[in-house]
Amino acid sequence: MIEMNVAGIALDAATRLPIVLLKDASERRALPIWIGQTEARAILTALESQKTPRPMTHDLMVNCMDQWDIDLERVVIHSLQDNTFYAVLTLQQGDSKKEVDARPSDAIALALRMDSPIWVLEEVVADASIPVDKEADLQEQEEFHEFIDNIRPEDFTQSRGGSEPSAESS
């Protein structure tokens, strides 16, 4: 799994639908998730630490969880099926731990409010992420190809108790 952070909310230029954008720690990969207007507002409210006069739905959930001493251990976005992302909340109350199915947008809104980590399975990142830093990706590929081009069989042998006999001494 890869821990990701919310980079922000954007609008899809074609559909004008909001997108929550998650980025990995290296900021080399971004995972766009299309969400609804209400969910985007809930995420933005948490990102900007805005307080509302009355609790909104996600705030109400946090208040209930606080009253019952339930911690949101983490959010896991675990699959992508038919262009729909799936997530679970890992909740803990004392020694009891439960996983609850959730829409990623709701899970993210709760994670931001409860300062909980957001994890994404590597397969989901591989299938749905977009490169953010193409130059760094190309540089990494070039370095790997250079490594492969310059590797020798001797690089894999280990010396045992001293130096290896040289070809000249045999």
C-alpha distance (Angstrom), angle and dihedral (degrees) to the residues before:
residue distance angle dihedral
M1 . . .
I2 3.77 . .
E3 3.79 121.9 .
M4 3.78 111.3 -132.2
N5 3.78 135.5 -172.7
V6 3.77 130.9 -147.0
A7 3.79 107.3 -103.0
G8 3.79 93.3 -176.9
I9 3.78 146.7 -85.2
A10 3.81 122.7 -67.1
L11 3.78 134.8 177.2
D12 3.79 121.9 -117.7
A13 3.81 104.4 -119.9
A14 3.80 93.5 -142.9
T15 3.81 102.8 41.0
R16 3.82 99.6 22.9
L17 3.81 87.4 -134.8
P18 3.81 118.5 142.1
I19 3.78 119.9 -105.8
V20 3.79 124.5 -160.6
L21 3.79 108.1 -145.8
L22 3.81 119.7 -149.7
K23 3.81 120.8 -167.9
D24 3.78 131.3 -167.1
A25 3.82 120.4 -122.4
S26 3.81 92.9 -96.2
E27 3.82 89.3 50.1
R28 3.80 88.6 -133.1
R29 3.81 95.4 117.7
A30 3.78 130.4 44.3
L31 3.79 125.5 -166.6
P32 3.82 113.6 -155.4
I33 3.80 116.4 -157.7
W34 3.80 118.7 -173.6
I35 3.81 111.3 -136.4
G36 3.80 140.2 170.7
Q37 3.81 127.5 -89.9
T38 3.82 93.8 -107.9
E39 3.81 92.6 50.4
A40 3.81 90.7 47.4
R41 3.80 89.3 53.0
A42 3.83 90.7 49.9
I43 3.81 91.6 50.8
L44 3.83 93.1 45.7
T45 3.80 90.6 49.6
A46 3.80 89.6 55.4
L47 3.82 94.3 42.7
E48 3.79 90.8 52.7
S49 3.85 93.6 41.2
Q50 3.79 90.1 -125.6
K51 3.77 119.1 171.2
T52 3.78 121.1 -146.0
P53 3.81 124.2 -151.1
R54 3.81 90.4 -117.3
P55 3.81 128.2 23.6
M56 3.78 114.8 -87.8
T57 3.82 119.1 -145.9
H58 3.81 97.0 -84.9
D59 3.80 91.4 43.5
L60 3.80 88.8 51.4
M61 3.82 89.8 52.4
V62 3.80 90.5 50.9
N63 3.82 90.9 48.4
C64 3.82 91.1 51.1
M65 3.79 92.0 47.3
D66 3.82 90.5 49.1
Q67 3.83 91.4 50.1
W68 3.81 90.7 52.0
D69 3.84 94.6 41.4
I70 3.79 92.7 -116.9
D71 3.81 116.8 155.8
L72 3.78 124.9 -155.5
E73 3.79 97.8 -135.0
R74 3.80 94.3 -176.3
V75 3.77 147.3 -36.0
V76 3.80 118.8 -121.4
I77 3.79 122.6 -164.4
H78 3.78 97.3 -158.5
S79 3.78 110.1 170.2
L80 3.76 149.1 14.2
Q81 3.81 116.5 -147.6
D82 3.81 124.7 171.5
N83 3.83 90.8 -14.3
T84 3.81 91.4 -52.7
F85 3.80 122.0 117.2
Y86 3.80 120.1 -143.4
A87 3.80 127.0 -153.8
V88 3.78 141.2 177.5
L89 3.76 132.0 -152.5
T90 3.80 114.7 -137.8
L91 3.80 104.5 -146.9
Q92 3.78 125.9 -172.1
Q93 3.78 129.8 -165.8
G94 3.78 111.8 175.5
D95 3.80 107.4 -53.2
S96 3.80 93.3 -18.4
K97 3.80 119.1 96.6
K98 3.81 125.9 -174.3
E99 3.79 135.8 177.8
V100 3.78 117.0 -140.6
D101 3.81 125.1 -166.8
A102 3.80 112.9 -119.2
R103 3.76 141.7 166.8
P104 3.81 108.4 -103.0
S105 3.81 91.5 -122.2
D106 3.81 92.3 56.0
A107 3.80 91.4 42.5
I108 3.80 90.8 51.8
A109 3.82 92.4 47.5
L110 3.82 89.8 52.8
A111 3.81 93.8 43.8
L112 3.80 90.8 53.8
R113 3.80 91.9 50.2
M114 3.81 93.3 46.9
D115 3.81 96.9 38.6
S116 3.81 90.7 -121.1
P117 3.81 125.2 154.6
I118 3.79 122.1 -103.7
W119 3.80 115.3 -142.3
V120 3.80 128.6 -172.1
L121 3.79 125.0 -163.8
E122 3.80 111.8 -112.5
E123 3.81 91.6 -122.6
V124 3.81 90.4 57.8
V125 3.79 91.5 48.6
A126 3.81 90.2 48.3
D127 3.81 92.5 48.9
A128 3.79 101.4 41.1
S129 3.80 111.2 20.8
I130 3.76 126.1 102.8
P131 3.80 124.7 -143.3
V132 3.78 113.3 -106.5
D133 3.80 100.4 -176.1
K134 3.81 107.4 37.3
E135 3.81 92.0 170.8
A136 3.81 91.5 57.4
D137 3.81 89.9 46.9
L138 3.81 91.0 51.5
Q139 3.81 91.5 46.4
E140 3.80 90.4 51.5
Q141 3.82 90.7 49.7
E142 3.80 91.4 49.6
E143 3.81 91.4 49.9
F144 3.79 90.8 49.8
H145 3.83 92.2 49.1
E146 3.81 90.0 48.3
F147 3.80 89.8 50.8
I148 3.82 91.2 50.3
D149 3.82 92.0 46.4
N150 3.81 92.5 52.1
I151 3.79 101.1 41.0
R152 3.82 117.5 114.5
P153 3.80 131.5 -164.9
E154 3.81 88.5 -115.0
D155 3.79 88.8 64.2
F156 3.81 88.2 70.2
T157 3.80 98.6 49.9
Q158 3.78 120.9 94.1
S159 3.74 125.4 -142.2
R160 3.84 113.0 -125.1
G161 3.75 117.3 -150.8
G162 3.76 98.3 -29.0
S163 3.73 139.7 -14.3
E164 3.75 124.4 -23.8
P165 3.78 115.9 -111.3
S166 3.76 111.0 -99.4
A167 3.78 124.1 -129.4
E168 3.81 89.8 -112.5
S169 3.83 94.5 57.9
S170 3.81 94.5 53.0
